[in-house]
Amino acid sequence: MNYDVGRSWAEEPLFYRAPHPPSTAPMEFQFAGAEYVIERNHALIGDDPGLGKSCEGILVSNAIRANRTLVVCPASLLINWQREIWNWSTVLNVTTSMVFKSTDGVSNTADYVILSWAMLTNPSILAAILDLRWDHVILDEAHAMKDPRGNNRTKVVCAEDRLPSVTGRFTALSGTILPNQPRECYNAIRLLNWSAINKASLEDFVEYYYDLGGGMVRGMTFDTEAQVWARKLHYSNKVRNVPRNLDDLQFRLRKNLMVRRRKVDVLKQLPLKTWHPFPLVLTSAIRQALKHPGFAQASKLYELDPAAFDRGVPIDGAIATARKELGLAKAPSVATYIDDLMEGGVTKLVVSAWHHAVLDYLRGRLERYGLVYMDGRTSVSRKQNAVDRFQSDDRVKIILGQMLPLGEGWTLTAAQDAVLAEFDWVPGKNDQLLDRINRMGQTGARTIGHIPVCPGTLDERVLATAIDKAINIHAALDKH
């Protein structure tokens, strides 16, 4: 095996252990991760969620004696990052400044400035950032840059005249750098080490790592009814959407820019994750929801292109309404299933859903167990308080929340079970939710993700597609 590739799996350092406070004790694989990063100008820490990537990022700042570090993370994790810095930084009386809103400004004296991905694109905040010099920029949940065509936040991070022009070193953190497809890591590669793919353009990258298949595209096509050419969504059998050459992609990532270890390799005491799809009885409400025309539309798209939903094909309108109605129709059965889990001896439970209406129903049904809650509207401090109470208060049995806010970065190891009342069509997001409980600090003998499905329906077929995506992600990142 190539030396650098071998080191990307390292469970212990060879030569160097980054400085850390005497009151803390990083694990050997965390020292090894920091060692890999320090050997490169920029790098990605792609460890499984739950392995303490934030610690490794801070160890890098310790090692390079950074005077000023910028942390970019989801808004919900600002307070959590402050705690991590206080725990792992070797700066004496380390100072942190959190940017919650544009009027907070950007401190030019704090050792660490912490702000959200959204705040990074605020014109006044960005201008203040570009007026300073940053020894180290940590990009937490770096799959935020996954849009291969780029968006405002990606341009701020990747454009040469933006953040790179004032940054000495980038360290990206993401255990799900490929939420769906190989192309979703292109921006990260280009930022961290474009030479790893021979400075390939996005078009060349896609041509090499995808074979031709069938799918939905937007472009010029002949409208047979109107007898004119028009730009519209249509099916094509010449879409590059079948991943290939994934062994080569993993080799280039690991050799040049990515250190990535799996829980099963470095935390052998942790239980393996187990997914438990549980079939629901098709109640009259579920049958009625499945008759919504949005499901017929979704089924047609799925038959033409199973991966359509995560490649930008619109799923708003009728399809979104259909998903919401199915979520509501499932909710009573899901709540009853949760009752059975709690009566069967489960003492702590993580429950997620997408739609507020579904969350509201579950909240009413489950409040009697002692419940804390978060969604996208919950303030950062209230989210942190909910997590703290769930972790430490025996009277709080359930934490309920929207999948994205609940699945980003929290430690919920008081539970061994999670119920995904509405599972995501993107496998990485389901994994992120379960990884809140399957991480360092978990002392249980098992962790299980429970997923309700309607047998014989699109619901079940989409879950199968998510499993196929997970297999491709494994081949691109972790296959030995």
C-alpha positions in Angstrom: 0.0 0.0 0.0 1.2 3.5 -0.8 2.7 5.1 2.4 0.4 8.2 2.4 -2.7 6.1 1.8 -1.6 3.8 4.6 -1.2 6.8 6.9 -4.7 8.0 6.0 -6.0 5.0 8.0 -3.6 5.5 10.9 -4.7 4.5 14.3 -1.7 6.0 16.1 0.9 8.7 15.2 4.4 7.8 14.0 6.5 10.8 15.1 4.4 13.6 16.5 1.7 14.2 19.1 0.2 17.6 18.9 0.1 19.8 22.0 -2.9 19.5 24.2 -3.9 20.8 27.7 -2.7 18.6 30.5 -6.2 18.0 31.7 -7.3 16.4 28.5 -6.3 13.2 26.7 -6.8 12.8 23.0 -7.0 9.3 21.7 -4.1 7.9 19.7 -6.0 8.0 16.4 -6.8 11.7 17.0 -3.1 12.4 17.3 -2.5 10.4 14.1 -5.2 12.5 12.3 -3.6 15.8 13.4 -0.2 14.4 12.3 -1.5 13.6 8.8 -3.0 17.1 8.5 0.1 18.9 9.7 2.2 17.2 7.0 0.1 18.9 4.3 -0.8 22.5 3.4 -4.5 21.8 3.6 -6.4 18.7 4.4 -9.8 17.0 5.1 -10.5 15.1 8.3 -13.1 12.7 7.1 -13.4 10.4 10.1 -16.8 8.8 10.8 -19.2 11.1 12.7 -18.7 10.8 16.4 -14.9 10.3 16.4 -14.0 13.8 17.6 -13.0 15.7 14.5 -13.4 19.0 16.3 -10.6 17.9 18.7 -8.3 17.1 15.8 -9.0 20.4 14.2 -8.1 22.2 17.4 -5.0 20.0 17.8 -3.8 21.4 14.4 -4.2 25.0 15.6 -2.2 24.0 18.7 0.5 22.4 16.6 1.0 25.4 14.3 0.6 27.9 17.2 -2.1 29.7 15.4 -2.6 33.2 16.6 -6.0 33.5 15.0 -8.3 30.6 14.0 -11.7 31.0 12.2 -14.2 28.2 12.7 -17.1 28.0 10.2 -19.9 25.6 11.3 -23.6 25.1 11.3 -25.3 27.8 13.3 -26.6 25.2 15.8 -23.1 24.2 16.8 -21.6 27.6 17.7 -21.9 27.0 21.5 -20.7 23.4 21.1 -17.6 24.6 19.3 -16.9 27.2 22.0 -16.9 24.3 24.6 -14.6 22.2 22.4 -12.1 25.1 22.1 -12.1 25.6 25.9 -11.5 21.9 26.3 -8.7 21.3 23.7 -6.9 24.6 23.1 -3.4 25.1 24.6 -3.7 28.9 24.3 -3.5 30.3 27.9 -6.9 31.8 28.8 -8.1 31.2 25.2 -10.6 33.8 24.0 -13.5 33.0 21.7 -15.9 35.3 19.8 -19.1 33.9 18.4 -20.9 35.7 15.6 -24.6 35.1 15.9 -25.7 38.1 13.8 -24.1 40.7 11.6 -24.1 43.4 14.3 -21.8 41.2 16.4 -18.9 42.0 14.1 -15.7 40.1 13.8 -13.2 40.3 16.7 -9.7 41.2 15.7 -8.3 40.1 19.1 -10.0 36.8 19.8 -7.9 33.6 19.4 -10.9 31.9 17.8 -13.8 33.4 15.9 -16.8 31.1 15.4 -19.5 31.8 12.9 -22.1 29.9 10.8 -21.9 29.1 7.1 -24.9 31.4 6.6 -23.1 34.3 8.3 -20.0 33.8 6.2 -21.9 35.2 3.2 -23.1 38.3 5.0 -21.4 41.2 3.2 -20.3 43.1 6.3 -19.1 40.0 8.1 -17.2 38.8 5.0 -15.6 42.2 4.5 -14.4 42.1 8.2 -13.0 38.6 7.7 -11.1 39.6 4.6 -9.5 42.5 6.4 -7.8 40.1 8.8 -5.2 37.3 8.4 -6.2 33.8 9.5 -3.5 31.3 10.4 -6.0 28.5 10.3 -9.6 28.1 9.0 -11.6 25.1 10.2 -14.6 24.2 8.0 -16.9 22.0 10.0 -19.5 20.0 8.2 -17.6 20.8 5.0 -20.1 18.9 2.9 -21.9 22.3 2.9 -19.7 22.9 -0.2 -21.2 19.8 -2.0 -23.0 21.7 -4.8 -20.5 21.1 -7.6 -21.7 24.1 -9.6 -21.1 26.3 -6.5 -23.3 28.7 -4.5 -22.6 31.8 -2.5 -21.0 30.1 0.5 -18.9 27.9 -1.8 -17.7 30.8 -3.7 -16.7 32.7 -0.5 -14.7 29.7 0.6 -13.2 28.6 -2.7 -12.7 31.7 -4.8 -9.0 32.7 -4.8 -9.8 36.3 -4.1 -12.0 35.4 -1.1 -11.2 33.3 2.0 -8.1 31.6 0.4 -6.4 35.0 0.0 -6.3 35.6 3.8 -5.9 32.0 5.0 -2.7 30.2 5.8 -4.2 26.8 6.3 -7.6 25.1 5.7 -8.7 22.0 7.6 -12.1 20.7 6.5 -14.1 18.4 8.7 -16.8 16.0 7.4 -17.6 12.4 7.9 -20.1 12.6 5.0 -18.0 14.3 2.3 -20.0 12.3 -0.3 -23.6 12.6 0.9 -24.8 11.1 -2.4 -22.4 11.2 -5.3 -18.6 11.5 -6.1 -19.1 14.9 -7.7 -20.1 16.3 -4.3 -16.5 16.2 -3.1 -15.1 18.2 -6.2 -15.2 21.6 -4.5 -13.4 20.3 -1.4 -10.7 18.7 -3.5 -10.2 21.9 -5.6 -9.9 23.9 -2.4 -7.6 21.6 -0.5 -5.4 20.1 -3.2 -6.5 20.5 -6.8 -3.4 18.7 -8.0 -4.8 15.5 -6.4 -7.0 15.2 -9.5 -4.5 16.8 -11.9 -6.4 20.1 -11.7 -9.3 18.6 -13.6 -12.3 20.7 -14.5 -15.7 19.7 -13.2 -16.6 18.4 -16.6 -13.5 16.3 -16.8 -14.0 15.0 -13.3 -17.6 14.0 -14.1 -16.6 12.3 -17.3 -13.9 10.2 -15.6 -15.9 9.2 -12.4 -19.3 8.6 -14.1 -20.5 6.3 -16.8 -23.5 7.1 -19.0 -26.9 6.2 -17.7 -30.5 7.4 -18.0 -31.9 10.3 -16.1 -33.8 13.6 -16.0 -32.0 16.6 -17.4 -33.0 20.2 -18.2 -32.1 21.3 -21.7 -33.3 21.7 -25.3 -35.7 19.0 -26.5 -38.3 18.8 -29.2 -41.9 19.3 -28.0 -43.9 17.0 -30.3 -47.2 18.6 -29.4 -46.1 22.2 -30.1 -43.7 21.1 -32.8 -41.0 23.5 -31.4 -37.7 23.2 -29.6 -37.9 24.2 -26.0 -35.8 24.1 -22.9 -37.5 21.8 -20.4 -37.0 18.9 -18.1 -36.8 15.6 -20.1 -35.5 12.1 -19.9 -32.1 11.3 -21.5 -30.1 8.1 -21.8 -26.9 10.0 -22.0 -26.6 11.4 -18.5 -23.4 10.8 -16.6 -24.8 9.4 -13.4 -23.4 5.9 -12.9 -20.4 6.2 -10.6 -17.2 4.4 -11.7 -13.5 4.4 -10.9 -14.3 4.8 -7.2 -11.1 3.0 -6.2 -9.1 5.6 -8.0 -11.0 8.4 -6.3 -10.4 7.0 -2.9 -6.7 6.5 -3.6 -6.3 10.2 -4.7 -8.3 11.5 -1.7 -6.4 9.4 0.9 -2.9 9.9 -0.7 -3.2 13.7 -1.1 -5.7 15.3 1.3 -8.0 13.0 3.4 -7.4 11.2 6.6 -10.4 9.0 7.4 -10.9 6.3 10.0 -14.0 4.3 10.7 -15.5 3.7 14.2 -15.3 0.0 13.7 -11.5 0.3 13.3 -10.5 2.8 16.0 -13.2 2.4 18.6 -13.6 -1.3 18.7 -15.5 -1.1 21.9 -18.3 0.8 20.1 -21.3 -1.3 18.9 -21.9 -1.5 15.2 -24.8 0.6 13.8 -27.8 -1.5 12.9 -30.7 -0.3 10.7 -34.1 -1.7 11.4 -36.7 -1.0 8.8 -40.1 -1.8 10.3 -43.1 -2.3 8.0 -46.2 -0.4 8.9 -49.8 -1.7 8.5 -51.4 0.2 5.7 -54.1 2.1 7.6 -56.9 3.8 5.7 -55.1 7.1 6.3 -51.9 5.8 4.8 -53.7 4.3 1.8 -55.4 7.6 1.2 -52.1 9.5 1.4 -50.5 7.2 -1.1 -53.3 8.1 -3.6 -52.1 11.7 -3.7 -51.2 12.5 -7.3 -47.8 13.6 -6.1 -46.8 10.0 -5.5 -47.7 9.1 -9.1 -45.5 11.9 -10.2 -42.7 10.8 -7.9 -43.1 7.2 -9.0 -42.7 8.2 -12.6 -39.6 10.2 -11.9 -38.2 7.3 -9.8 -38.8 4.8 -12.6 -37.0 7.0 -15.1 -34.2 7.9 -12.7 -33.9 6.5 -9.2 -31.3 9.1 -8.2 -33.3 12.1 -9.5 -34.3 13.4 -6.2 -30.8 14.2 -5.0 -29.5 15.7 -8.3 -31.7 18.8 -8.4 -34.9 17.5 -10.0 -37.6 19.6 -8.3 -39.5 17.8 -5.6 -41.6 20.7 -4.5 -45.3 21.2 -5.2 -47.3 18.0 -5.5 -44.5 15.7 -4.5 -43.7 17.7 -1.4 -47.3 17.8 -0.4 -47.6 14.0 -0.9 -44.6 13.4 1.3 -46.0 15.6 4.0 -49.4 13.9 3.9 -47.7 10.5 4.1 -45.7 11.6 7.1 -48.8 12.7 8.8 -50.6 9.5 7.9 -47.7 7.4 9.3 -47.4 9.5 12.5 -50.0 7.6 14.6 -48.4 4.3 13.8 -44.9 5.6 14.4 -46.1 7.0 17.8 -47.5 3.6 18.7 -44.3 1.9 17.7 -42.4 4.4 20.0 -44.8 3.5 22.8 -43.9 -0.2 22.3 -40.2 0.7 22.4 -40.6 2.6 25.6 -42.7 0.0 27.2 -40.2 -2.6 26.1 -37.4 -1.1 28.2 -35.9 1.7 26.0 -34.9 4.4 28.5 -33.7 7.2 26.1 -34.8 7.7 22.5 -33.9 10.1 19.7 -36.8 10.8 17.3 -36.6 12.8 14.1 -39.0 13.9 11.4 -39.1 16.5 8.6 -42.4 18.3 8.6 -43.5 20.6 11.5 -47.0 19.1 11.3 -45.5 15.6 11.9 -43.3 16.9 14.7 -46.3 18.7 16.3 -48.3 15.4 16.3 -45.5 13.4 17.7 -44.8 16.0 20.4 -48.4 15.8 21.6 -48.3 12.0 21.7 -44.8 11.6 23.3 -44.7 14.5 25.8 -45.7 12.3 28.7 -42.3 10.5 28.5 -40.5 13.7 29.3 -39.4 15.4 26.1 -37.1 18.1 24.8 -37.4 19.6 21.3 -35.6 21.4 18.5 -36.3 22.4 15.0 -34.8 24.9 12.5 -36.5 27.8 14.4 -35.0 26.9 17.8 -32.3 29.2 19.0 -28.7 27.9 19.4 -28.9 28.2 23.2 -32.2 26.4 23.4 -30.8 23.6 21.2 -27.8 23.2 23.5 -30.0 23.2 26.5 -32.2 20.5 25.0 -29.2 18.3 24.4 -27.7 18.9 27.8 -31.0 18.0 29.5 -31.4 14.9 27.4 -27.9 13.8 28.2 -28.0 14.4 31.9 -31.6 14.4 33.2 -33.1 11.0 33.8 -36.6 12.5 33.6 -36.1 13.4 30.0 -36.6 10.2 28.0 -37.0 11.6 24.4 -35.3 14.3 22.3 -37.5 15.1 19.3 -36.5 17.3 16.4 -36.1 18.0 12.7 -33.6 15.7 11.1 -31.1 18.4 10.0 -30.8 20.4 13.2 -30.9 17.3 15.3 -28.3 15.4 13.1 -25.6 18.0 13.0 -22.8 17.5 15.5 -24.6 16.8 18.7 -23.6 14.1 21.2 -26.7 12.1 22.2 -25.0 9.0 23.6 -27.5 8.7 26.4 -29.7 6.9 23.8 -29.0 3.7 22.0 -32.0 3.9 19.7 -33.2 6.5 17.1 -36.5 6.5 15.3 -36.5 8.3 11.9 -40.2 9.0 11.5 -39.6 10.4 8.1 -36.3 9.1 6.6 -34.3 11.0 4.1 -33.7 10.0 0.5 -30.0 11.0 1.1 -28.3 8.2 3.0 -25.7 10.4 4.6 -28.3 12.4 6.4 -29.8 9.2 7.9 -26.4 8.1 8.9 -25.6 11.5 10.5 -28.7 11.2 12.7 -27.8 7.7 13.9 -24.2 8.8 14.4 -25.4 11.2 17.1 -25.8 8.2 19.4 -23.1 5.9 17.9 -20.0 8.0 18.9 -17.4 8.3 21.6 -19.1 8.1 25.0 -21.6 5.4 23.9 -21.5 2.6 26.5 -24.4 0.5 25.2 -24.1 -2.8 23.6 -26.0 -1.7 20.4 -27.2 1.3 18.5 -30.3 0.9 16.3 -31.9 3.2 13.7 -35.6 2.3 13.3 -37.1 3.3 10.0 -40.9 3.0 9.3 -41.7 2.0 5.7 -44.9 1.2 3.8 -44.3 -2.2 2.1 -44.7 -2.5 -1.6 -44.7 1.3 -2.2 -42.4 4.0 -3.4 -41.5 4.6 0.2 -39.9 1.1 0.3 -38.2 1.5 -3.1 -36.6 4.8 -2.1 -35.2 3.2 1.0 -33.6 0.6 -1.2 -32.1 3.3 -3.4 -30.6 4.9 -0.3 -28.9 1.6 0.5 -27.4 1.5 -3.0 -26.1 5.0 -2.6 -24.5 4.0 0.7 -22.7 1.1 -1.1 -21.2 3.5 -3.6 -20.1 5.9 -0.8 -18.4 3.0 0.9 -16.5 2.1 -2.3 -15.3 5.7 -2.8 -14.1 6.3 0.8 -13.7 3.2 2.9 -13.3 0.0 0.8 -10.0 -1.9 1.6 
